[in-house]
Amino acid sequence: MTIVTKINIFVTRITILCFSPNLKSGAHGT
């Protein structure tokens, strides 16, 4: 894999980790 590919996968995983809990607990309004 190229460096760009690794960065893209890393960013995607972080985005999923960040948004998945936010969608579930969005009502709490952190």
PDB file of N, CA, C and O in Angstrom:
ATOM      1  N   MET A   1       0.833  -1.205   0.000  1.00  0.00           N
ATOM      2  CA  MET A   1       0.000   0.000   0.000  1.00  0.00           C
ATOM      3  C   MET A   1       0.870   1.257   0.000  1.00  0.00           C
ATOM      4  O   MET A   1       1.966   1.279   0.559  1.00  0.00           O
ATOM      5  N   THR A   2       0.352   2.287  -0.636  1.00  0.00           N
ATOM      6  CA  THR A   2       1.078   3.554  -0.637  1.00  0.00           C
ATOM      7  C   THR A   2       0.790   4.303   0.657  1.00  0.00           C
ATOM      8  O   THR A   2      -0.125   3.951   1.402  1.00  0.00           O
ATOM      9  N   ILE A   3       1.581   5.338   0.912  1.00  0.00           N
ATOM     10  CA  ILE A   3       1.379   6.137   2.121  1.00  0.00           C
ATOM     11  C   ILE A   3       0.004   6.796   2.087  1.00  0.00           C
ATOM     12  O   ILE A   3      -0.674   6.888   3.111  1.00  0.00           O
ATOM     13  N   VAL A   4      -0.398   7.248   0.913  1.00  0.00           N
ATOM     14  CA  VAL A   4      -1.695   7.911   0.780  1.00  0.00           C
ATOM     15  C   VAL A   4      -2.821   6.954   1.151  1.00  0.00           C
ATOM     16  O   VAL A   4      -3.775   7.330   1.833  1.00  0.00           O
ATOM     17  N   THR A   5      -2.695   5.720   0.693  1.00  0.00           N
ATOM     18  CA  THR A   5      -3.723   4.722   0.997  1.00  0.00           C
ATOM     19  C   THR A   5      -3.810   4.483   2.495  1.00  0.00           C
ATOM     20  O   THR A   5      -4.905   4.389   3.050  1.00  0.00           O
ATOM     21  N   LYS A   6      -2.655   4.385   3.152  1.00  0.00           N
ATOM     22  CA  LYS A   6      -2.646   4.164   4.596  1.00  0.00           C
ATOM     23  C   LYS A   6      -3.303   5.328   5.327  1.00  0.00           C
ATOM     24  O   LYS A   6      -4.054   5.128   6.282  1.00  0.00           O
ATOM     25  N   ILE A   7      -3.017   6.543   4.873  1.00  0.00           N
ATOM     26  CA  ILE A   7      -3.612   7.729   5.498  1.00  0.00           C
ATOM     27  C   ILE A   7      -5.121   7.725   5.292  1.00  0.00           C
ATOM     28  O   ILE A   7      -5.878   8.025   6.215  1.00  0.00           O
ATOM     29  N   ASN A   8      -5.555   7.387   4.093  1.00  0.00           N
ATOM     30  CA  ASN A   8      -6.986   7.371   3.803  1.00  0.00           C
ATOM     31  C   ASN A   8      -7.709   6.367   4.681  1.00  0.00           C
ATOM     32  O   ASN A   8      -8.787   6.661   5.198  1.00  0.00           O
ATOM     33  N   ILE A   9      -7.129   5.176   4.859  1.00  0.00           N
ATOM     34  CA  ILE A   9      -7.740   4.148   5.698  1.00  0.00           C
ATOM     35  C   ILE A   9      -7.763   4.616   7.148  1.00  0.00           C
ATOM     36  O   ILE A   9      -8.759   4.428   7.847  1.00  0.00           O
ATOM     37  N   PHE A  10      -6.669   5.225   7.601  1.00  0.00           N
ATOM     38  CA  PHE A  10      -6.587   5.711   8.974  1.00  0.00           C
ATOM     39  C   PHE A  10      -7.654   6.766   9.237  1.00  0.00           C
ATOM     40  O   PHE A  10      -8.352   6.716  10.250  1.00  0.00           O
ATOM     41  N   VAL A  11      -7.774   7.723   8.316  1.00  0.00           N
ATOM     42  CA  VAL A  11      -8.759   8.792   8.471  1.00  0.00           C
ATOM     43  C   VAL A  11     -10.175   8.220   8.465  1.00  0.00           C
ATOM     44  O   VAL A  11     -11.032   8.638   9.244  1.00  0.00           O
ATOM     45  N   THR A  12     -10.402   7.263   7.578  1.00  0.00           N
ATOM     46  CA  THR A  12     -11.735   6.656   7.498  1.00  0.00           C
ATOM     47  C   THR A  12     -12.101   5.964   8.799  1.00  0.00           C
ATOM     48  O   THR A  12     -13.225   6.094   9.284  1.00  0.00           O
ATOM     49  N   ARG A  13     -11.139   5.217   9.371  1.00  0.00           N
ATOM     50  CA  ARG A  13     -11.403   4.504  10.625  1.00  0.00           C
ATOM     51  C   ARG A  13     -11.674   5.485  11.749  1.00  0.00           C
ATOM     52  O   ARG A  13     -12.588   5.277  12.547  1.00  0.00           O
ATOM     53  N   ILE A  14     -10.893   6.546  11.820  1.00  0.00           N
ATOM     54  CA  ILE A  14     -11.091   7.563  12.861  1.00  0.00           C
ATOM     55  C   ILE A  14     -12.455   8.222  12.700  1.00  0.00           C
ATOM     56  O   ILE A  14     -13.167   8.457  13.676  1.00  0.00           O
ATOM     57  N   THR A  15     -12.806   8.518  11.445  1.00  0.00           N
ATOM     58  CA  THR A  15     -14.098   9.159  11.192  1.00  0.00           C
ATOM     59  C   THR A  15     -15.240   8.274  11.644  1.00  0.00           C
ATOM     60  O   THR A  15     -16.190   8.753  12.263  1.00  0.00           O
ATOM     61  N   ILE A  16     -15.159   6.971  11.339  1.00  0.00           N
ATOM     62  CA  ILE A  16     -16.200   6.034  11.747  1.00  0.00           C
ATOM     63  C   ILE A  16     -16.271   5.955  13.264  1.00  0.00           C
ATOM     64  O   ILE A  16     -17.360   5.956  13.837  1.00  0.00           O
ATOM     65  N   LEU A  17     -15.112   5.889  13.918  1.00  0.00           N
ATOM     66  CA  LEU A  17     -15.083   5.802  15.373  1.00  0.00           C
ATOM     67  C   LEU A  17     -15.672   7.058  15.999  1.00  0.00           C
ATOM     68  O   LEU A  17     -16.325   6.997  17.040  1.00  0.00           O
ATOM     69  N   CYS A  18     -15.436   8.201  15.353  1.00  0.00           N
ATOM     70  CA  CYS A  18     -15.924   9.466  15.908  1.00  0.00           C
ATOM     71  C   CYS A  18     -17.422   9.633  15.684  1.00  0.00           C
ATOM     72  O   CYS A  18     -18.146  10.062  16.582  1.00  0.00           O
ATOM     73  N   PHE A  19     -17.884   9.295  14.484  1.00  0.00           N
ATOM     74  CA  PHE A  19     -19.273   9.565  14.140  1.00  0.00           C
ATOM     75  C   PHE A  19     -20.239   8.510  14.652  1.00  0.00           C
ATOM     76  O   PHE A  19     -21.386   8.835  14.958  1.00  0.00           O
ATOM     77  N   SER A  20     -19.811   7.252  14.754  1.00  0.00           N
ATOM     78  CA  SER A  20     -20.723   6.202  15.191  1.00  0.00           C
ATOM     79  C   SER A  20     -21.275   6.464  16.598  1.00  0.00           C
ATOM     80  O   SER A  20     -22.489   6.394  16.788  1.00  0.00           O
ATOM     81  N   PRO A  21     -20.417   6.765  17.598  1.00  0.00           N
ATOM     82  CA  PRO A  21     -20.924   7.078  18.935  1.00  0.00           C
ATOM     83  C   PRO A  21     -21.721   8.387  18.940  1.00  0.00           C
ATOM     84  O   PRO A  21     -22.693   8.514  19.684  1.00  0.00           O
ATOM     85  N   ASN A  22     -21.321   9.349  18.124  1.00  0.00           N
ATOM     86  CA  ASN A  22     -22.008  10.637  18.092  1.00  0.00           C
ATOM     87  C   ASN A  22     -23.442  10.487  17.586  1.00  0.00           C
ATOM     88  O   ASN A  22     -24.352  11.157  18.074  1.00  0.00           O
ATOM     89  N   LEU A  23     -23.636   9.607  16.609  1.00  0.00           N
ATOM     90  CA  LEU A  23     -24.977   9.403  16.071  1.00  0.00           C
ATOM     91  C   LEU A  23     -25.876   8.753  17.118  1.00  0.00           C
ATOM     92  O   LEU A  23     -27.072   9.040  17.187  1.00  0.00           O
ATOM     93  N   LYS A  24     -25.289   7.873  17.934  1.00  0.00           N
ATOM     94  CA  LYS A  24     -26.076   7.168  18.945  1.00  0.00           C
ATOM     95  C   LYS A  24     -26.366   8.066  20.149  1.00  0.00           C
ATOM     96  O   LYS A  24     -27.478   8.065  20.677  1.00  0.00           O
ATOM     97  N   SER A  25     -25.354   8.837  20.581  1.00  0.00           N
ATOM     98  CA  SER A  25     -25.504   9.666  21.776  1.00  0.00           C
ATOM     99  C   SER A  25     -25.605  11.141  21.412  1.00  0.00           C
ATOM    100  O   SER A  25     -25.226  12.008  22.200  1.00  0.00           O
ATOM    101  N   GLY A  26     -26.116  11.424  20.221  1.00  0.00           N
ATOM    102  CA  GLY A  26     -26.220  12.813  19.785  1.00  0.00           C
ATOM    103  C   GLY A  26     -27.228  13.590  20.617  1.00  0.00           C
ATOM    104  O   GLY A  26     -27.147  14.814  20.718  1.00  0.00           O
ATOM    105  N   ALA A  27     -28.181  12.873  21.213  1.00  0.00           N
ATOM    106  CA  ALA A  27     -29.216  13.532  22.007  1.00  0.00           C
ATOM    107  C   ALA A  27     -28.616  14.171  23.252  1.00  0.00           C
ATOM    108  O   ALA A  27     -29.148  15.152  23.771  1.00  0.00           O
ATOM    109  N   HIS A  28     -27.497  13.608  23.733  1.00  0.00           N
ATOM    110  CA  HIS A  28     -26.867  14.147  24.940  1.00  0.00           C
ATOM    111  C   HIS A  28     -26.195  15.480  24.645  1.00  0.00           C
ATOM    112  O   HIS A  28     -25.997  16.287  25.553  1.00  0.00           O
ATOM    113  N   GLY A  29     -25.846  15.719  23.392  1.00  0.00           N
ATOM    114  CA  GLY A  29     -25.255  17.001  22.999  1.00  0.00           C
ATOM    115  C   GLY A  29     -23.966  17.296  23.723  1.00  0.00           C
ATOM    116  O   GLY A  29     -23.913  18.214  24.542  1.00  0.00           O
ATOM    117  N   THR A  30     -22.918  16.533  23.439  1.00  0.00           N
ATOM    118  CA  THR A  30     -21.627  16.762  24.089  1.00  0.00           C
ATOM    119  C   THR A  30     -21.000  18.054  23.565  1.00  0.00           C
ATOM    120  O   THR A  30     -19.906  18.426  23.990  1.00  0.00           O
TER     121      THR A  30
END
